[in-house]
Amino acid sequence: MERLRTVIQSYSRWTDLEDYCSRIETYLLSNFAIAIENSKVLLESICKTILTEQNEPFSTNDSVQKLMKATISVLNIPQHSEQVRQFGTSFVNMVQNLAEVRNTISVVSHGQPLDTLRQQRIDEISANFLVSSTETVACILIEFYEIEHPRAAAQREELYGDHPDFDTYLDDKYGDVMIVKYAYPSSEAFFAIDKTAYLDELQQFQGGHDATD
C-alpha cells in the first residue's frame, strides 16, 4: 500500500493509519478475513476523522456505507461535477461490496463454519483487487479533504538565529559568556541553556519591554 503510505506521510493528521496498512499487507494472503476487516476499519477511521473535524454527527454503530455517504456529503463531492458525483456513488457501492465480502468470510464477526470458509477462499488476484480498491478510495478521500480543508501548517520549531535583532540586543547588553575557557555570545548560550526563558524574553522584547534585567 505504498501509494496510501505516501499520502499519509504528506499529511500528519493521518499517520496513525500506518498500522492498518501494515496489518492489511501482513494478512492479505495468510488471512484475508483480517485484511478485509482492517480495510473496512481503515475507511471507517478516515470517514469518522473527517466527520468529527467538520462537526458532523454520527453514531458509533453507523455502518461503513452510512459513514461513507455522510463523508461524501460533507466533502460536497456531488456539487463538483457529474463525474465526481459518480465517483462518490462508486465509493459507496465499493464499500458496500467490501462489507459484504467481509461479512461472508469473517470468522470473528459471524462465526462461519470452517468447511464453509474453505469453500469461500478468494484467490490472490481478487484479494489484491479488493485491497487496491480500498487504497484508492482512502487516498482520494484524504487528498480531496486536504485540498478542501487544509490543516494550518504546524508552527516551525524556533531555531537560534531566527531573531537576529533580539540576539544583537542580548549580545550588546551582556557580552560574551565564558564556559570553561571558551567564549560564547550571550544570546547563543541563553538559547542553548534555557530555550523557554529565551522565548519568554523574546516576547517581552518584541512587545517593547526591556529584556532580561
Residue pairs with C-beta under 8 A, 6 or more apart in sequence:
1 21
1 24
1 25
1 131
1 135
3 135
3 139
4 17
4 21
4 135
4 138
4 139
5 18
5 21
7 14
7 138
7 139
7 142
7 143
8 14
8 15
8 17
8 18
8 21
8 142
9 15
10 146
11 142
11 146
11 151
12 151
12 154
13 49
13 151
14 46
14 49
14 142
16 45
17 42
17 45
17 46
17 138
20 38
20 39
20 41
20 42
20 45
21 42
23 34
23 35
23 38
24 35
24 38
24 39
24 42
24 131
24 134
27 34
27 35
27 38
28 35
28 127
28 128
28 131
29 124
29 127
32 105
32 121
32 122
32 127
33 102
33 105
33 106
33 107
33 108
35 127
35 131
36 98
36 101
36 102
36 105
36 106
36 130
37 102
37 106
37 108
37 109
39 98
39 102
39 130
39 131
39 134
40 64
40 95
40 98
40 99
40 102
42 134
42 138
43 64
43 67
43 68
43 95
43 98
43 134
43 137
43 138
43 141
44 64
44 67
46 71
46 138
46 141
46 142
47 58
47 64
47 67
47 68
47 70
47 71
47 141
48 58
48 67
50 56
50 71
50 74
50 75
50 141
50 145
51 57
51 58
51 67
51 70
51 71
51 74
53 149
54 74
54 149
56 70
56 74
58 66
58 67
58 70
62 70
63 99
64 95
64 98
64 99
65 92
65 95
65 96
65 99
68 91
68 92
68 95
69 92
71 141
72 78
72 88
72 91
72 92
75 141
75 144
75 145
75 148
76 148
77 84
77 85
77 87
77 88
77 144
78 84
78 85
78 88
87 140
91 137
91 140
91 141
94 133
94 137
95 137
98 130
98 133
98 134
101 122
101 130
102 109
103 109
103 110
104 112
104 120
105 112
105 117
105 120
105 122
106 112
107 117
112 120
122 130
158 195
158 199
160 167
160 187
160 188
160 191
160 192
161 167
163 202
166 187
166 201
166 202
166 205
166 206
166 211
167 185
167 187
167 188
168 187
169 205
169 211
170 185
170 186
170 187
170 190
170 211
170 212
171 185
171 186
171 187
173 186
173 211
174 186
174 212
175 186
176 183
176 184
176 185
176 186
177 183
177 184
177 185
177 186
177 189
178 184
179 189
187 198
190 197
190 198
190 201
190 212
191 198
201 211
201 212
202 211
204 210
204 211
205 211
